[in-house]
Amino acid sequence: MRYKVLVVLEKAPRNYSAYAPNVPGCIAAGKTIEETLELMQEALQAHLEWMAQDGDLMPEISAVDAHVLEIEVSTPTTVTA
């Protein structure tokens, strides 16, 4: 069975990290985006294979695409306590 899995990449101060919202507990980190995605693909492959071997219910994957939206938020000029 083939899965199309949404992977979220985040930038940390010294590396990148990745996780799959539909596959809890499956994460990866690397020094570059490419390395992180490669490690995440390996992690997902192993994670999903272990789930299948253990007879666990496979996660429902519904992602078809993802977009990054830039949102401008006005902040108040005064802070009240």
VOPAGU-2260 file (C-alpha; in pm, 1 decimal, decimal comma):
REM VOPAGU-2260
SITE   aa  ch    i         X         Y         Z
SITE  MET   A    0       0,0       0,0       0,0
SITE  ARG   A    1     130,0     347,7     -84,9
SITE  TYR   A    2      76,9     646,7     139,7
SITE  LYS   A    3      97,1    1016,2      64,3
SITE  VAL   A    4     196,0    1157,5     403,8
SITE  LEU   A    5     196,5    1523,2     501,5
SITE  VAL   A    6     527,9    1614,2     665,1
SITE  VAL   A    7     575,5    1941,8     849,8
SITE  LEU   A    8     923,9    2094,4     850,0
SITE  GLU   A    9    1032,4    2339,3    1116,3
SITE  LYS   A   10    1350,8    2545,6    1140,7
SITE  ALA   A   11    1532,8    2539,9    1472,8
SITE  PRO   A   12    1836,2    2755,0    1558,4
SITE  ARG   A   13    2086,3    2488,0    1445,3
SITE  ASN   A   14    1888,6    2230,5    1245,5
SITE  TYR   A   15    1555,9    2130,0    1097,1
SITE  SER   A   16    1294,7    1896,0    1238,0
SITE  ALA   A   17    1005,0    1713,3    1078,5
SITE  TYR   A   18     692,9    1536,9    1191,6
SITE  ALA   A   19     384,1    1383,4    1034,1
SITE  PRO   A   20      58,1    1499,7    1198,0
SITE  ASN   A   21    -122,4    1179,1    1094,6
SITE  VAL   A   22     153,7     950,7    1227,1
SITE  PRO   A   23     204,1    1045,7    1593,8
SITE  GLY   A   24     547,1     975,3    1735,2
SITE  CYS   A   25     724,8     968,6    1400,1
SITE  ILE   A   26     983,3    1248,4    1388,0
SITE  ALA   A   27    1322,6    1326,5    1237,8
SITE  ALA   A   28    1587,1    1598,8    1257,9
SITE  GLY   A   29    1878,3    1694,1    1037,1
SITE  LYS   A   30    2120,9    1971,9     951,9
SITE  THR   A   31    1960,3    2048,6     614,5
SITE  ILE   A   32    1609,8    2028,8     472,1
SITE  GLU   A   33    1719,4    1753,0     234,8
SITE  GLU   A   34    1876,5    1546,1     513,4
SITE  THR   A   35    1572,1    1594,7     735,3
SITE  LEU   A   36    1331,0    1484,6     460,8
SITE  GLU   A   37    1545,2    1179,9     381,4
SITE  LEU   A   38    1555,4    1079,9     748,1
SITE  MET   A   39    1182,5    1140,3     781,2
SITE  GLN   A   40    1108,4     919,7     482,4
SITE  GLU   A   41    1315,5     641,1     639,6
SITE  ALA   A   42    1143,0     693,4     975,6
SITE  LEU   A   43     796,2     681,6     818,4
SITE  GLN   A   44     883,1     369,4     620,2
SITE  ALA   A   45     997,0     187,6     933,6
SITE  HIS   A   46     714,1     322,8    1151,2
SITE  LEU   A   47     437,2     221,0     909,8
SITE  GLU   A   48     594,0    -120,7     845,1
SITE  TRP   A   49     616,5    -188,5    1220,6
SITE  MET   A   50     253,7     -85,1    1262,7
SITE  ALA   A   51     147,1    -322,4     983,0
SITE  GLN   A   52     355,2    -610,0    1127,4
SITE  ASP   A   53     205,1    -555,7    1473,2
SITE  GLY   A   54    -146,9    -555,9    1331,3
SITE  ASP   A   55    -208,1    -197,0    1441,0
SITE  LEU   A   56    -468,5      11,4    1265,3
SITE  MET   A   57    -297,1     212,2     996,9
SITE  PRO   A   58    -336,6     590,2    1026,4
SITE  GLU   A   59    -590,2     754,8     801,6
SITE  ILE   A   60    -395,5     978,1     567,9
SITE  SER   A   61    -601,3    1249,5     402,2
SITE  ALA   A   62    -340,3    1504,1     293,2
SITE  VAL   A   63    -327,7    1594,2     -73,1
SITE  ASP   A   64    -124,9    1915,4     -57,1
SITE  ALA   A   65      -1,2    2182,3     182,4
SITE  HIS   A   66      55,1    2555,5     161,3
SITE  VAL   A   67     235,4    2810,1     375,2
SITE  LEU   A   68      24,2    3119,5     430,1
SITE  GLU   A   69     175,4    3448,9     542,1
SITE  ILE   A   70     -51,4    3633,1     783,2
SITE  GLU   A   71       1,3    3989,2     906,5
SITE  VAL   A   72    -137,2    4045,7    1254,8
SITE  SER   A   73    -175,1    4393,7    1399,7
SITE  THR   A   74     -52,2    4416,2    1755,5
SITE  PRO   A   75    -175,4    4670,8    2008,6
SITE  THR   A   76      64,4    4953,9    2087,1
SITE  THR   A   77     -14,6    4947,3    2459,2
SITE  VAL   A   78     -22,8    4659,5    2698,4
SITE  THR   A   79    -271,3    4652,4    2984,8
SITE  ALA   A   80    -211,2    4453,1    3298,3
